[in-house]
């Protein structure tokens, strides 16, 4: 951890700022908006509605410096072993680097390999899109079934949802859930002769992905001749030999320094490269690359990922707010909250520091969200009037579709941020009721129900429109934000041991299912549940 003295100063500032009214800070600090907003890579961030005074903001920057954010940022881009538990570099920025860049992972040059795979993806995508790469019966591919889970699913899925044309030339469908219904829905209406299956698994041992891959393989085998069938079955993996033995006719590789939830920039997004086109994917990489450049070069005071991270640390650690909602006011970003749940909670939901000692402060909050305006008719009731303060993050587009009639969607986002900050006093609520014709007694009865505490923080992230460049910048912004938080909390943001125990125990339960009865070492509750389900 950083010097305890800086955390003590942080806590003292948070105690002072806890009751300060956000709206009052604009008058007492005229430069607030300019200091707490920043433009980077096509995005505009406004953090002036966050729950910090000028002094609290300064203390947060001091904390970032004391934690060594600048030092660790340099180590990340230098390819050093920032994933200390697995002794790996973490080099997703290398995947989107421009031609001529020379990244190294633990001293080993990797950029030539990255460029080679990127070119192979582009060549294959072009062949599929043009119809020169065909299936077993000579027909062009018209649909792709992308099979993966976690980072092998969420990243490509958020890219496709955000960028897909209204009438795509290639129908891209995703399967992640091991529930057979997911696969059944994905395959419904598809023709095996014109369907390409892409199986994405870093290790090619993931239980859910392999089960779904086996189902897809059987579906293909039921209709296609043996000769050429493997052209319908593509593997994307860091273990190509396993993919080939499974029956993949071709594989695209990525290395173990590509973390699953940071992997959408790699061959993991092959499905999107095919369905959207290599040029669109190149633009996505360019947007992320622009955010990388900003993150590396901007001072901490003007650094978008750093400021976004500090707002979260301030809320979680300083003000004891263990949840955050993300509301994208864009239908194309409807999967962004789910993507961020994995990115942030799998990265920073940790109970020990990098040296293995227990954490003594909160780390990652619970992240949840829905697109606006859907969330306004669901959980916004709680964030406006519930007793818990839940910071909000609004992702706002100036334009969702060109030449669209009607009031702009973003007006709702602006109103929600304003309402969260301003609130409404009981006196104001009572006066409104009286003005609307309510009796004194009725106004007294209802005023408390119509009171809004206000003083609830929010951040706005604004872009002109949702294109590949701005999407790439947005996703890279959140990646770097997550990294900065991990540095401040002194945790490893790049391992995920918490997902392993359930996997191990699931295999044991499946053995019991195969045996037809619970094993003697099961606890009474799990044993009773298994017995009931077997019956």
C-alpha positions in Angstrom: 0.0 0.0 0.0 0.9 3.7 -0.2 2.3 5.5 2.8 -0.3 5.3 5.6 0.0 9.1 5.9 -1.5 9.7 2.5 -4.4 7.4 3.3 -4.9 9.2 6.6 -5.0 12.5 4.6 -7.4 10.9 2.2 -9.7 9.7 4.9 -9.7 13.1 6.6 -10.6 14.9 3.4 -13.4 12.4 2.7 -14.8 13.1 6.2 -14.7 16.8 5.5 -16.3 16.4 2.1 -19.0 13.9 3.1 -21.6 16.5 3.9 -20.6 19.2 1.4 -23.2 20.0 -1.2 -21.9 19.3 -4.7 -24.0 22.1 -6.3 -22.5 24.7 -3.9 -18.9 23.9 -5.1 -19.5 25.6 -8.4 -19.9 29.0 -6.7 -17.1 28.5 -4.2 -14.7 27.1 -6.9 -15.3 28.9 -10.2 -12.7 26.8 -12.0 -14.3 23.5 -10.9 -15.8 22.5 -14.3 -12.6 23.3 -16.2 -10.4 21.4 -13.8 -12.7 18.4 -13.5 -13.5 17.9 -17.1 -11.2 16.5 -19.8 -11.2 15.6 -23.5 -9.4 12.6 -24.8 -9.6 10.5 -28.0 -13.0 11.8 -29.0 -14.5 11.5 -25.5 -15.4 14.3 -23.1 -15.6 13.5 -19.4 -17.3 15.8 -16.9 -16.5 14.8 -13.3 -17.6 18.1 -11.8 -20.7 16.5 -10.3 -18.6 14.1 -8.2 -18.6 14.3 -4.4 -15.3 16.0 -3.9 -14.3 19.6 -3.1 -11.3 21.2 -4.6 -9.2 19.9 -1.6 -10.6 16.4 -1.9 -9.8 16.3 -5.6 -6.2 17.4 -4.8 -5.8 14.7 -2.2 -7.0 12.1 -4.7 -4.3 13.2 -7.1 -1.7 13.0 -4.3 -2.9 9.5 -3.6 -2.4 8.4 -7.2 1.2 9.8 -7.2 2.0 8.2 -3.8 0.7 4.8 -5.1 3.0 5.0 -8.0 0.5 5.2 -10.9 3.0 6.7 -13.2 5.7 4.1 -12.4 3.3 1.2 -12.8 1.9 2.7 -16.0 5.4 2.6 -17.4 6.0 -1.0 -16.3 2.7 -2.0 -18.0 3.7 -0.6 -21.4 7.2 -1.9 -21.0 5.9 -5.4 -20.8 7.2 -6.1 -17.3 5.6 -8.7 -15.0 2.7 -6.6 -13.7 0.7 -9.8 -13.3 3.0 -11.0 -10.5 1.0 -14.1 -9.3 1.2 -15.6 -12.8 4.6 -14.0 -13.7 3.2 -12.5 -16.9 3.3 -9.3 -18.8 0.0 -7.7 -19.6 0.2 -6.2 -23.1 -3.2 -5.6 -24.6 -1.9 -2.2 -25.7 0.5 -4.1 -28.0 -2.5 -5.6 -29.8 -3.7 -2.2 -31.1 -0.3 -0.6 -31.6 0.4 1.0 -34.9 2.7 -0.7 -37.4 6.3 0.0 -36.4 5.7 -0.2 -32.7 8.0 -2.6 -30.8 6.5 -4.0 -27.7 8.2 -6.7 -25.6 6.7 -9.1 -23.1 9.3 -9.9 -20.4 11.9 -8.9 -22.9 10.6 -11.0 -25.8 9.7 -9.0 -28.9 6.0 -9.5 -29.7 5.0 -6.9 -32.2 5.9 -8.8 -35.3 3.7 -11.7 -34.2 0.9 -9.3 -33.4 1.1 -7.8 -36.9 1.2 -11.3 -38.5 -1.9 -12.5 -36.7 -3.7 -9.2 -37.5 -2.9 -9.6 -41.2 -4.0 -13.2 -41.2 -7.3 -12.2 -39.6 -7.8 -9.5 -42.2 -7.0 -11.9 -45.1 -9.3 -14.6 -43.8 -12.1 -12.0 -43.1 -11.8 -10.7 -46.6 -11.9 -14.2 -48.1 -15.0 -15.0 -46.2 -16.7 -11.7 -47.0 -15.9 -12.0 -50.7 -17.0 -15.7 -50.9 -13.7 -17.0 -51.9 -13.5 -18.9 -48.6 -16.4 -21.4 -48.7 -17.8 -24.3 -46.8 -17.8 -28.0 -47.5 -20.3 -27.8 -50.3 -18.8 -24.7 -52.0 -21.3 -22.2 -50.7 -20.3 -18.9 -49.2 -20.7 -18.3 -45.5 -23.8 -16.3 -44.5 -23.7 -16.7 -40.7 -21.2 -17.0 -37.9 -21.8 -18.7 -34.5 -19.3 -17.3 -32.0 -18.8 -19.7 -29.0 -17.0 -18.4 -26.0 -17.6 -17.2 -22.4 -16.4 -14.4 -20.2 -13.9 -12.3 -22.0 -14.1 -14.6 -25.0 -17.8 -13.5 -25.3 -18.4 -10.2 -23.7 -15.8 -8.1 -25.6 -16.8 -9.2 -29.1 -20.4 -9.1 -28.2 -20.3 -5.4 -27.0 -18.4 -4.5 -30.2 -20.9 -6.2 -32.4 -23.9 -4.7 -30.6 -22.4 -1.3 -30.9 -21.3 -1.3 -34.5 -23.5 -3.8 -36.3 -25.3 -2.4 -39.4 -29.1 -2.5 -39.3 -29.0 -5.1 -42.1 -25.7 -7.0 -41.7 -24.4 -9.0 -44.7 -23.3 -11.7 -42.3 -25.5 -12.9 -39.4 -23.4 -13.0 -36.3 -24.8 -14.9 -33.3 -23.2 -15.5 -29.9 -23.4 -18.5 -27.6 -22.0 -18.4 -24.0 -24.4 -20.1 -21.7 -24.1 -23.9 -21.2 -27.9 -24.1 -21.1 -28.8 -25.9 -24.3 -31.5 -23.3 -25.0 -28.7 -20.7 -25.8 -27.3 -22.9 -28.5 -30.7 -23.9 -29.8 -31.7 -20.3 -30.2 -28.4 -19.4 -32.0 -28.8 -22.3 -34.5 -32.5 -21.8 -35.2 -33.0 -20.8 -38.8 -29.4 -21.3 -39.8 -28.1 -23.6 -42.6 -25.1 -25.7 -41.7 -23.8 -25.4 -45.3 -23.5 -21.6 -44.9 -22.6 -21.4 -41.2 -19.1 -20.8 -39.8 -18.5 -21.8 -36.2 -15.8 -19.9 -34.3 -14.8 -21.3 -30.9 -12.9 -18.9 -28.7 -11.1 -20.3 -25.6 -7.7 -19.2 -24.3 -6.9 -22.6 -22.9 -9.4 -24.7 -24.9 -10.3 -26.4 -21.7 -13.2 -24.2 -20.5 -16.1 -26.5 -19.7 -18.9 -24.4 -20.9 -17.2 -23.5 -24.2 -16.2 -27.0 -25.0 -19.7 -28.3 -24.3 -21.2 -25.8 -26.6 -18.5 -26.5 -29.2 -19.3 -30.2 -29.1 -23.0 -29.4 -29.7 -22.1 -27.2 -32.7 -19.8 -29.8 -34.1 -22.5 -32.4 -33.9 -24.9 -30.0 -35.6 -22.5 -29.6 -38.5 -21.7 -33.3 -38.7 -25.4 -34.2 -39.1 -25.6 -32.3 -42.4 -22.2 -31.8 -43.9 -19.8 -34.3 -45.7 -16.6 -35.1 -43.9 -14.5 -33.6 -46.7 -14.3 -29.9 -46.0 -16.3 -29.9 -42.8 -13.4 -28.6 -40.8 -13.6 -25.4 -42.9 -16.7 -24.6 -40.9 -15.0 -25.0 -37.6 -12.4 -22.3 -36.5 -10.5 -22.1 -33.2 -9.2 -19.0 -31.5 -6.9 -19.9 -28.6 -3.5 -19.7 -26.9 -3.4 -23.5 -27.1 -3.7 -24.2 -30.9 -2.7 -27.8 -30.6 -5.8 -28.5 -28.4 -8.0 -26.7 -30.9 -6.6 -28.7 -33.8 -7.1 -32.0 -31.9 -10.7 -30.9 -31.2 -11.3 -30.7 -34.9 -10.8 -27.1 -35.8 -9.7 -26.8 -39.4 -7.9 -23.6 -38.8 -6.7 -21.7 -35.7 -5.8 -18.1 -34.9 -3.5 -17.7 -31.9 -3.0 -15.2 -29.1 -0.5 -15.3 -26.3 -0.8 -15.8 -22.5 0.0 -12.2 -21.9 -3.4 -11.3 -23.3 -5.8 -11.5 -20.4 -9.3 -12.8 -21.2 -11.2 -9.6 -20.3 -8.6 -7.5 -22.2 -8.6 -9.7 -25.3 -11.2 -8.2 -27.7 -8.3 -6.5 -29.5 -6.9 -9.9 -30.5 -8.1 -12.8 -32.6 -10.8 -13.2 -30.0 -12.7 -10.7 -32.1 -12.2 -12.6 -35.4 -16.0 -13.0 -35.7 -16.4 -9.2 -35.6 -13.5 -8.7 -38.1 -15.4 -10.9 -40.5 -18.9 -9.5 -39.9 -17.9 -5.9 -39.7 -14.9 -5.9 -42.0 -11.2 -5.4 -41.4 -11.4 -1.7 -41.9 -13.9 -1.2 -39.1 -11.8 -3.3 -36.8 -8.7 -1.3 -37.7 -10.7 1.9 -36.7 -11.6 0.3 -33.4 -8.0 -0.4 -32.7 -7.1 3.2 -33.7 -9.5 4.6 -31.2 -8.1 2.5 -28.4 -4.6 3.4 -29.5 -5.5 7.1 -29.2 -6.7 6.5 -25.6 -3.4 4.6 -24.9 -1.4 7.6 -26.1 -3.5 9.9 -23.9 -3.1 7.7 -20.9 0.7 7.5 -21.3 1.4 11.1 -22.0 -1.2 13.2 -20.1 -0.4 14.5 -16.7 -2.4 12.9 -13.9 -4.5 16.1 -13.5 -5.6 15.9 -17.1 -5.7 12.1 -17.5 -9.1 10.7 -18.3 -8.6 7.1 -17.0 -6.8 8.4 -13.9 -9.6 10.9 -13.0 -12.3 8.3 -13.7 -10.5 5.9 -11.4 -10.0 8.5 -8.7 -13.7 9.2 -8.6 -14.4 5.6 -8.0 -11.7 5.2 -5.3 -13.1 8.4 -3.6 -16.6 7.0 -3.5 -15.7 3.5 -2.5 -12.9 4.1 -0.1 -13.6 7.6 1.1 -17.4 7.7 1.2 -18.3 4.0 1.7 -20.4 3.7 -1.4 -20.0 0.0 -2.5 -21.9 0.1 -5.7 -21.9 2.1 -9.0 -24.4 2.2 -11.8 -23.5 2.7 -15.5 -26.3 4.0 -17.7 -25.4 4.2 -21.4 -27.9 6.4 -23.2 -27.4 4.4 -26.4 -29.1 1.2 -27.4 -25.9 0.1 -29.1 -24.1 0.1 -25.8 -26.7 -2.0 -24.0 -24.1 -4.7 -23.2 -21.6 -2.2 -21.8 -22.7 -2.7 -18.1 -22.2 -6.5 -18.5 -18.8 -5.9 -20.1 -17.8 -3.6 -17.2 -19.0 -6.1 -14.6 -16.4 -8.6 -15.9 -13.7 -6.0 -16.6 -13.8 -4.3 -13.2 -15.2 -6.9 -10.8 -13.1 -9.8 -12.1 -10.0 -7.6 -12.2 -10.3 -5.8 -8.9 -12.7 -7.9 -6.7 -9.7 -9.1 -4.7 -9.2 -9.8 -0.9 -5.4 -9.6 -0.8 -2.7 -7.2 -1.9 0.0 -8.0 -4.4 2.2 -9.5 -1.7 -0.6 -11.8 -0.4 -1.5 -9.8 2.7 -5.2 -9.1 3.4 -6.7 -5.9 2.1 -7.9 -3.6 4.9 -10.0 -1.3 2.8 -12.7 -1.8 0.2 -11.7 -2.5 -3.4 -14.0 -2.9 -6.4 -17.7 -1.9 -6.0 -20.6 -3.8 -7.4 -21.2 -2.6 -11.0 -24.6 -2.7 -12.5 -26.7 -0.9 -15.1 -29.1 -0.8 -18.0 -29.5 1.5 -21.0 -31.2 4.7 -20.4 -34.1 5.3 -20.4 -34.9 1.7 -19.4 -33.1 2.1 -16.1 -35.1 5.3 -15.3 -38.2 3.1 -15.0 -36.4 0.5 -12.8 -33.5 1.1 -10.4 -33.4 4.9 -10.8 -36.0 5.1 -8.1 -33.5 3.7 -5.6 -30.6 5.9 -6.7 -32.8 9.0 -6.4 -34.6 8.3 -3.1 -33.1 5.2 -1.5 -31.0 5.6 1.7 -27.8 4.3 0.0 -25.9 6.7 -2.3 -25.1 5.0 -5.6 -22.8 7.0 -7.9 -24.0 7.1 -11.5 -22.1 7.1 -14.8 -23.9 8.4 -17.9 -22.5 7.5 -21.3 -24.1 10.0 -23.7 -24.2 10.3 -27.5 -25.0 13.5 -29.2 -26.4 11.5 -32.1 -27.7 7.9 -32.1 -29.1 7.7 -35.6 -28.8 10.5 -38.2 -31.9 12.4 -39.1 -33.9 11.0 -36.2 -37.0 13.0 -35.3 -38.1 13.7 -31.7 -36.5 15.0 -28.6 -32.9 13.9 -28.1 -32.3 11.0 -25.9 -29.4 12.7 -24.2 -31.8 15.3 -22.7 -32.9 12.5 -20.3 -29.3 11.9 -19.2 -28.7 15.5 -18.5 -31.9 15.7 -16.5 -31.1 12.7 -14.4 -27.6 14.0 -13.5 -29.1 17.3 -12.6 -31.8 15.7 -10.5 -29.4 13.5 -8.7 -27.3 16.5 -7.7 -30.0 19.1 -6.9 -32.7 16.9 -5.3 -35.9 18.6 -4.0 -36.5 19.8 -0.4 -39.6 18.9 1.5 -40.5 22.5 1.6 -40.3 22.7 -2.2 -42.3 19.5 -2.6 -45.0 20.9 -0.3 -45.2 24.2 -2.1 -45.6 22.4 -5.4 -48.5 20.3 -4.0 -50.2 23.4 -2.7 -49.7 25.2 -6.1 -51.3 22.1 -7.8 -54.4 22.4 -5.7 -53.7 20.0 -2.8 -55.0 20.9 0.7 -52.7 21.8 3.5 -53.2 18.4 5.1 -52.7 16.6 1.8 -49.5 18.5 1.1 -48.2 17.6 4.5 -49.1 14.0 4.0 -47.3 13.7 0.6 -44.4 16.1 0.8 -42.1 13.6 2.4 -42.7 11.1 -0.4 -41.8 13.7 -3.0 -38.6 14.8 -1.3 -35.3 14.0 -3.1 -32.2 14.2 -0.9 -30.0 15.2 -3.9 -26.2 15.6 -3.5 -25.7 12.3 -5.3 -22.7 12.1 -7.6 -22.5 11.4 -11.3 -20.0 11.4 -14.1 -20.9 12.1 -17.8 -18.9 10.6 -20.7 -20.0 12.3 -23.9 -19.2 11.4 -27.6 -20.5 12.8 -30.8 -21.7 9.4 -32.1 -21.0 5.7 -31.6 -18.4 4.7 -34.2 -15.5 2.3 -34.1 -13.0 4.9 -33.1 -15.0 6.3 -30.2 -16.0 2.8 -29.1 -12.3 1.7 -29.1 -11.5 4.8 -27.0 -14.3 4.2 -24.5 -13.4 0.5 -23.9 -9.7 1.4 -23.5 -10.6 4.2 -21.2 -12.3 1.7 -18.9 -9.4 -0.8 -19.2 -6.9 1.9 -18.0 -9.3 3.1 -15.3 -9.4 -0.5 -13.9 -5.6 -0.7 -14.0 -5.2 2.6 -12.1 -7.6 1.5 -9.4 -5.6 -1.8 -9.0 -2.4 0.2 -8.5 -4.0 2.5 -5.9 -5.4 -0.5 -4.0 -2.2 -2.4 -4.5 -3.9 -5.5 -5.9 -3.2 -7.6 -9.0 -5.9 -6.6 -11.6 -4.8 -9.4 -14.0 -5.4 -12.7 -12.3 -8.8 -14.2 -11.4 -8.4 -17.0 -8.9 -11.9 -16.4 -7.6 -13.4 -18.1 -10.6 -11.4 -21.3 -10.1 -12.9 -22.9 -7.0 -16.4 -23.1 -8.4 -15.0 -24.8 -11.6 -13.2 -27.4 -9.6 -16.3 -28.2 -7.4 -18.5 -28.3 -10.5 -16.4 -31.1 -11.9 -16.8 -33.0 -8.6 -20.6 -32.5 -8.7 -20.8 -33.7 -12.3 -19.0 -36.9 -11.2 -21.7 -37.4 -8.6 -24.3 -36.8 -11.3 -22.7 -39.5 -13.4 -22.7 -41.9 -10.4 -26.3 -41.2 -9.8 -25.9 -40.2 -6.2 -24.2 -37.7 -3.9 -20.7 -38.5 -2.7 -20.2 -38.9 1.1 -18.0 -35.8 1.3 -20.8 -33.4 0.1 -22.2 -31.0 2.7 -25.8 -31.8 3.8 -27.4 -28.9 1.8 -25.6 -29.6 -1.5 -26.3 -33.3 -1.0 -30.0 -32.8 -0.5 -30.2 -30.5 -3.5 -28.3 -32.9 -5.7 -30.6 -35.8 -4.6 -33.7 -33.7 -5.4 -32.4 -32.8 -8.9 -31.4 -36.3 -9.7 -34.9 -37.5 -8.8 
